[in-house]
Structure formats: structure tokens, C-alpha cells
Amino acid sequence: PSSGGQVVILNGAPRSGKSSIVAAVQDRFDGPWLNLGVGVWVRGATPPRYRPGIGLRPGGERPELEPFVVSAFAALYDSIAAHARLGLNVVADVGHHDAYSTPLGILQASAERLDGFPVLFVGVRCPIEVIMARRTESKARGDEHYVTGSPDDPFPAPVRRWQEEVHRPGIYDIEVDTSVLTPDDCAAEMQRRLRSGPPGDAFVRIARALS
């Protein structure tokens, strides 16, 4: 395939700061960068009764959704490839994990779908204490989507599972910690890597490591 468009995939848990980094990339990187990430996909494309779709959290909680999740991830990554093939740059925030009720191997399949394209795979890390604080702030603003803690259960099981699963196997081209870096700082680190190299090869290594 043509490698005219650069692809940046941001992987991390919900509330780790991925969408803010996407906005910073779109603001500071040269040329148009199209956001094809999980938020756009879930809110803009997925029927409500099939949500959270590709945002399905670890733990095998909704096995009836998993066949759809497989197809949705395939479509998402084929769409990313189609845009890149036309020379368009893509930034996409995702929360990858393979902790479903059955071993689906979605991360490996996704990596294979971008074989031959320039991909920078970014691990977006954030301590669970900071994530819980952000969840509490979101709920205080009226967003009931996020699970929050309590004095008896400060780190609910769904949040812990995200922290445990989202960074397996932990193969990245670059990692950023949003508890110490601003979104602009993260974008700047990624921009330096894209400009100075070496080219990203994490997706190639993932496809081999998980095969």
C-alpha cells in the first residue's frame, strides 16, 4: 500500500487523556490530521444499543457484543488504512485489550490491518489515582458514563481491569504519562519522534509477538 499518510494510534485506559492529546495533535501538527478514534466511532457511528462497541471494557461483561466488536475494530482499522492510502494523516485514540470472554486476538488483527503503513503506536499511561480523580470530576460535571469510587471501594473493579489489561503486551514506539505531561507536551514528544525517527515498528512487533 501507499505510505503517503502517517498514522498515530494512542492506546490507554478511559480518562487517561487520549482525546486531549488528539486535539493537541490536530492543533500543532502540520497539515490535516483526521480523528478516527474510539470516541468518534462510538458516539458518531455505533447504534446506541450496541454501545460501547469498540469501547467495551475488559472482563467479558457483554459477551453478546463481542462478535460486533470484532467487526467494528476491523472496519475501524480498514478505514484508517483507506485514509492513509490516500495520503491523509490519521490520529486515533483506542483502548485495546484482549480480555474478552473468548480469546479474540483483536490487537494482533488490528496491527496486521495496517501492515505496510507508517504507524506510531503510543502508550498513554496514567496512574489509577489520577484517573479516579478525573472520573470524579467528570461525574461532578454531570457525566454519568464513568464509574467512580467510594470510600469503601476507591478503585472499582472495572477501572482496575482497564489498568491491568490495556497495556498488554506493552509494546510501543513511545510512551507518555499524562499525570506529568500536558497534552501539548505529549504531542511535542510524538512530533519529535516522527521527525527524528526511528520509524515506528511496534505494530510489526505486536503482529509477530502475538502470532
KEKE-3310 file (N, C-alpha, C; in steps of 0.2 Angstrom, whole numbers, plus 5000, padded with zeros to 4 digits):
npx = (5004:5001:5012:5008:5001:5003:5001:4995:4992:4984:4985:4976:4969:4952:4949:4963:4968:4968:4960:4962:4975:4974:4967:4977:4987:4980:4980:4993:5001:5008:4998:4982:4975:4966:4953:4950:4946:4941:4931:4924:4920:4912:4902:4898:4895:4891:4876:4865:4861:4871:4882:4895:4902:4917:4923:4921:4923:4937:4934:4924:4911:4900:4897:4888:4890:4903:4905:4901:4910:4922:4920:4918:4931:4939:4933:4936:4950:4952:4947:4955:4967:4962:4961:4974:4980:4976:4984:4981:4983:4981:4975:4971:4962:4962:4956:4964:4962:4963:4955:4942:4927:4931:4946:4950:4960:4961:4969:4981:4976:4971:4984:4989:4981:4986:4998:5012:5010:5015:5016:5014:5014:5007:5009:4998:4999:4994:4992:4982:4976:4975:4967:4955:4952:4950:4938:4929:4928:4922:4910:4905:4902:4891:4892:4887:4893:4905:4912:4914:4923:4922:4922:4923:4927:4938:4945:4936:4932:4930:4938:4951:4953:4954:4966:4975:4974:4975:4987:4994:5002:5011:5020:5027:5030:5033:5030:5019:5016:5002:5000:5010:5014:5007:4994:4999:5013:5014:5010:5021:5032:5029:5029:5042:5048:5042:5048:5062:5064:5068:5058:5042:5039:5031:5019:5022:5030:5021:5012:5020:5024:5012:5007)
npy = (4994:5012:5023:5036:5043:5047:5037:5038:5030:5030:5022:5018:5018:5023:5040:5043:5053:5053:5059:5072:5073:5070:5081:5090:5086:5088:5102:5106:5099:5098:5101:5093:5082:5068:5063:5047:5040:5031:5038:5046:5035:5027:5037:5043:5033:5021:5012:5016:5004:4995:5000:5000:4996:4996:5002:4993:4987:4978:4961:4953:4956:4959:4947:4945:4956:4955:4948:4959:4968:4963:4964:4978:4984:4979:4986:4999:4999:4996:5007:5017:5013:5015:5029:5033:5027:5036:5047:5054:5060:5051:5051:5042:5037:5024:5010:4997:4980:4962:4955:4948:4937:4927:4921:4933:4940:4954:4965:4960:4957:4970:4976:4969:4974:4986:4984:4988:5002:5018:5018:5025:5019:5023:5023:5028:5032:5033:5035:5026:5033:5046:5044:5041:5052:5061:5054:5057:5071:5072:5066:5075:5085:5081:5070:5054:5043:5037:5026:5028:5030:5025:5028:5015:5008:5013:5010:5004:4988:4988:4998:4995:4983:4989:4996:4985:4978:4985:4989:4977:4969:4978:4984:4997:5011:5023:5031:5040:5049:5055:5061:5069:5076:5088:5088:5095:5094:5080:5079:5086:5077:5066:5072:5075:5062:5058:5066:5064:5051:5034:5026:5020:5004:4996:4990:4980:4972:4968:4961:4950:4945:4941:4931)
npz = (5000:4998:5007:5010:5020:5037:5052:5068:5083:5098:5113:5128:5144:5148:5152:5153:5146:5132:5122:5123:5119:5106:5101:5103:5094:5082:5082:5082:5074:5057:5043:5039:5051:5054:5065:5070:5080:5095:5102:5092:5084:5093:5097:5086:5076:5080:5084:5098:5105:5103:5109:5122:5111:5102:5113:5123:5139:5148:5154:5150:5151:5143:5133:5122:5114:5108:5095:5087:5091:5086:5072:5071:5075:5065:5054:5058:5058:5044:5039:5043:5036:5023:5023:5025:5014:5004:5007:5018:5035:5050:5066:5080:5095:5106:5116:5118:5122:5125:5134:5134:5134:5127:5118:5107:5100:5095:5095:5088:5076:5072:5071:5060:5050:5047:5041:5032:5032:5038:5055:5071:5087:5102:5119:5131:5147:5164:5181:5192:5202:5198:5187:5193:5200:5189:5184:5194:5193:5181:5183:5192:5184:5178:5169:5168:5163:5168:5179:5196:5211:5229:5247:5253:5242:5233:5221:5209:5202:5188:5183:5188:5180:5168:5170:5172:5160:5148:5143:5139:5127:5130:5121:5113:5102:5108:5124:5135:5149:5156:5168:5172:5160:5149:5137:5126:5128:5127:5113:5108:5111:5103:5090:5089:5089:5077:5068:5070:5070:5076:5063:5067:5073:5081:5079:5070:5077:5087:5079:5076:5089:5095:5087)
capx = (5000:5005:5013:5008:4998:5006:4996:4997:4987:4985:4982:4976:4963:4947:4951:4970:4970:4970:4956:4965:4981:4971:4966:4984:4990:4976:4981:5000:5005:5007:4993:4976:4975:4959:4952:4946:4947:4935:4925:4921:4917:4906:4897:4895:4894:4888:4870:4865:4860:4877:4887:4900:4906:4925:4925:4919:4929:4939:4931:4919:4904:4894:4899:4884:4893:4909:4906:4901:4917:4927:4919:4919:4938:4941:4931:4939:4957:4952:4945:4962:4971:4960:4963:4982:4982:4975:4989:4979:4986:4976:4976:4966:4963:4959:4958:4965:4963:4960:4952:4935:4925:4934:4952:4948:4966:4959:4975:4985:4972:4972:4990:4990:4977:4990:5004:5015:5009:5019:5012:5017:5010:5009:5006:4996:4999:4991:4991:4975:4974:4974:4961:4949:4951:4947:4932:4925:4927:4918:4903:4903:4900:4885:4893:4886:4896:4911:4912:4918:4925:4919:4927:4924:4929:4941:4946:4931:4935:4931:4944:4957:4954:4957:4974:4979:4974:4975:4994:4997:5009:5016:5025:5025:5035:5034:5025:5019:5012:4998:5000:5016:5014:5001:4993:5004:5019:5014:5011:5028:5036:5027:5031:5050:5049:5041:5053:5069:5065:5067:5051:5038:5038:5028:5013:5025:5032:5015:5009:5024:5024:5006:5006)
capy = (5000:5018:5025:5043:5046:5045:5035:5038:5026:5031:5017:5019:5017:5029:5046:5043:5059:5052:5063:5079:5073:5070:5088:5094:5084:5091:5109:5108:5095:5101:5098:5090:5076:5066:5059:5041:5036:5027:5042:5047:5029:5025:5042:5045:5028:5015:5012:5016:4998:4991:5003:5004:4994:4995:5004:4988:4986:4971:4957:4948:4958:4959:4943:4946:4962:4953:4947:4965:4972:4961:4968:4986:4985:4978:4991:5005:4999:4997:5014:5021:5011:5019:5036:5034:5026:5042:5052:5058:5058:5049:5050:5038:5035:5017:5006:4990:4974:4956:4952:4946:4931:4922:4924:4936:4942:4960:4969:4957:4958:4977:4978:4966:4978:4992:4981:4992:5009:5021:5019:5026:5017:5027:5020:5033:5030:5037:5032:5025:5038:5052:5043:5041:5060:5063:5052:5060:5077:5071:5065:5081:5090:5078:5064:5048:5037:5034:5023:5032:5026:5027:5027:5008:5005:5018:5009:4999:4983:4989:5003:4991:4979:4993:4997:4979:4975:4990:4990:4971:4967:4984:4985:5004:5015:5029:5031:5046:5049:5062:5064:5073:5079:5091:5086:5098:5091:5073:5079:5088:5071:5062:5075:5074:5055:5057:5070:5062:5043:5029:5025:5016:4997:4992:4986:4975:4968:4965:4956:4944:4943:4938:4926)
capz = (5000:4998:5014:5010:5026:5043:5057:5075:5087:5105:5117:5135:5148:5148:5156:5153:5142:5125:5117:5124:5115:5099:5100:5103:5088:5077:5083:5081:5068:5050:5038:5042:5055:5055:5071:5068:5087:5099:5104:5086:5082:5097:5098:5079:5071:5083:5087:5105:5108:5103:5113:5120:5105:5102:5120:5128:5144:5150:5159:5147:5154:5137:5128:5116:5110:5106:5088:5084:5092:5081:5065:5072:5075:5058:5050:5060:5055:5037:5037:5044:5031:5017:5023:5024:5007:5000:5009:5024:5041:5055:5074:5083:5102:5107:5122:5116:5126:5123:5140:5132:5137:5122:5115:5100:5097:5091:5094:5083:5069:5070:5069:5054:5045:5045:5038:5026:5033:5044:5061:5078:5092:5108:5125:5135:5154:5169:5187:5193:5207:5194:5183:5198:5201:5183:5184:5199:5191:5175:5186:5195:5178:5175:5165:5172:5160:5171:5186:5201:5218:5235:5252:5254:5236:5230:5214:5207:5198:5180:5182:5189:5175:5162:5171:5171:5153:5142:5141:5137:5129:5132:5115:5110:5099:5113:5129:5138:5156:5156:5175:5172:5154:5147:5130:5121:5129:5124:5106:5106:5111:5097:5085:5089:5087:5070:5064:5070:5070:5070:5061:5072:5071:5087:5076:5066:5083:5090:5075:5077:5096:5097:5082)
cpx = (5004:5006:5013:5006:5001:5000:4998:4991:4989:4981:4982:4969:4958:4950:4959:4972:4971:4966:4959:4972:4979:4970:4972:4987:4986:4978:4988:5004:5003:5002:4987:4977:4968:4958:4947:4946:4940:4929:4921:4917:4911:4900:4894:4893:4890:4881:4870:4865:4866:4883:4889:4904:4913:4927:4923:4925:4931:4934:4926:4912:4898:4896:4895:4886:4899:4910:4905:4907:4922:4926:4920:4927:4941:4939:4934:4946:4957:4951:4952:4966:4969:4962:4970:4984:4981:4979:4987:4982:4980:4979:4970:4967:4959:4960:4958:4966:4961:4957:4944:4933:4928:4940:4951:4954:4965:4965:4980:4982:4972:4978:4992:4987:4981:4997:5006:5014:5013:5015:5016:5012:5012:5005:5004:4995:4997:4990:4984:4972:4971:4968:4955:4947:4947:4939:4927:4923:4922:4911:4901:4900:4894:4886:4893:4889:4901:4909:4916:4919:4921:4924:4928:4927:4932:4943:4942:4935:4935:4937:4950:4958:4957:4965:4978:4979:4976:4982:4998:4997:5014:5021:5023:5031:5038:5029:5025:5015:5009:4997:5006:5017:5008:5000:4998:5011:5019:5014:5018:5032:5035:5029:5039:5051:5048:5046:5060:5070:5067:5060:5048:5038:5035:5023:5016:5027:5026:5012:5013:5024:5018:5003:5007)
cpy = (5006:5020:5033:5046:5043:5043:5035:5035:5027:5026:5018:5018:5024:5034:5046:5050:5059:5057:5070:5079:5073:5077:5092:5092:5087:5099:5110:5105:5098:5097:5095:5083:5074:5062:5053:5037:5034:5032:5044:5041:5027:5030:5043:5040:5022:5016:5012:5009:4993:4995:5000:5002:4993:4998:4999:4986:4979:4968:4952:4950:4958:4954:4943:4951:4960:4952:4954:4969:4970:4964:4975:4987:4984:4983:4998:5005:4999:5004:5019:5019:5015:5026:5037:5032:5032:5048:5056:5055:5057:5049:5047:5036:5029:5015:4999:4985:4968:4952:4951:4940:4925:4925:4927:4938:4949:4964:4967:4958:4965:4979:4975:4970:4984:4990:4986:5000:5012:5022:5020:5024:5019:5024:5027:5031:5035:5033:5031:5030:5044:5050:5043:5048:5063:5061:5055:5067:5077:5070:5071:5086:5087:5073:5058:5042:5034:5032:5027:5028:5028:5026:5019:5005:5010:5017:5003:4994:4984:4994:4999:4986:4983:4994:4991:4976:4979:4990:4983:4971:4972:4986:4992:5007:5021:5029:5038:5045:5056:5064:5069:5078:5082:5088:5089:5095:5084:5074:5081:5082:5067:5065:5075:5067:5055:5061:5067:5054:5040:5028:5020:5009:4993:4988:4980:4970:4965:4960:4949:4941:4939:4932:4919)
cpz = (5000:5005:5014:5016:5032:5048:5064:5079:5094:5109:5124:5138:5147:5154:5157:5150:5135:5120:5118:5120:5108:5097:5099:5096:5082:5077:5081:5076:5062:5046:5042:5045:5056:5061:5069:5075:5089:5100:5098:5084:5086:5097:5091:5074:5074:5086:5094:5108:5108:5106:5120:5114:5106:5109:5125:5133:5145:5155:5157:5150:5149:5132:5121:5111:5106:5099:5084:5085:5087:5074:5066:5072:5068:5053:5052:5057:5048:5035:5038:5039:5024:5017:5022:5017:5003:5003:5015:5030:5046:5062:5077:5090:5103:5114:5121:5122:5123:5129:5139:5135:5133:5120:5108:5097:5092:5090:5089:5076:5067:5068:5062:5048:5043:5043:5032:5027:5039:5050:5067:5083:5099:5114:5130:5142:5158:5175:5189:5198:5203:5189:5187:5199:5195:5182:5188:5197:5185:5178:5189:5190:5175:5171:5169:5169:5163:5178:5190:5207:5223:5241:5254:5248:5231:5222:5212:5202:5191:5179:5183:5183:5169:5164:5170:5164:5147:5139:5140:5130:5131:5127:5112:5106:5104:5118:5132:5144:5157:5163:5176:5166:5152:5140:5125:5122:5126:5116:5104:5106:5105:5091:5084:5086:5079:5065:5064:5070:5076:5069:5066:5069:5076:5084:5073:5072:5086:5086:5075:5084:5098:5092:5084)
residu = (PRO:SER:SER:GLY:GLY:GLN:VAL:VAL:ILE:LEU:ASN:GLY:ALA:PRO:ARG:SER:GLY:LYS:SER:SER:ILE:VAL:ALA:ALA:VAL:GLN:ASP:ARG:PHE:ASP:GLY:PRO:TRP:LEU:ASN:LEU:GLY:VAL:GLY:VAL:TRP:VAL:ARG:GLY:ALA:THR:PRO:PRO:ARG:TYR:ARG:PRO:GLY:ILE:GLY:LEU:ARG:PRO:GLY:GLY:GLU:ARG:PRO:GLU:LEU:GLU:PRO:PHE:VAL:VAL:SER:ALA:PHE:ALA:ALA:LEU:TYR:ASP:SER:ILE:ALA:ALA:HIS:ALA:ARG:LEU:GLY:LEU:ASN:VAL:VAL:ALA:ASP:VAL:GLY:HIS:HIS:ASP:ALA:TYR:SER:THR:PRO:LEU:GLY:ILE:LEU:GLN:ALA:SER:ALA:GLU:ARG:LEU:ASP:GLY:PHE:PRO:VAL:LEU:PHE:VAL:GLY:VAL:ARG:CYS:PRO:ILE:GLU:VAL:ILE:MET:ALA:ARG:ARG:THR:GLU:SER:LYS:ALA:ARG:GLY:ASP:GLU:HIS:TYR:VAL:THR:GLY:SER:PRO:ASP:ASP:PRO:PHE:PRO:ALA:PRO:VAL:ARG:ARG:TRP:GLN:GLU:GLU:VAL:HIS:ARG:PRO:GLY:ILE:TYR:ASP:ILE:GLU:VAL:ASP:THR:SER:VAL:LEU:THR:PRO:ASP:ASP:CYS:ALA:ALA:GLU:MET:GLN:ARG:ARG:LEU:ARG:SER:GLY:PRO:PRO:GLY:ASP:ALA:PHE:VAL:ARG:ILE:ALA:ARG:ALA:LEU:SER)
# end
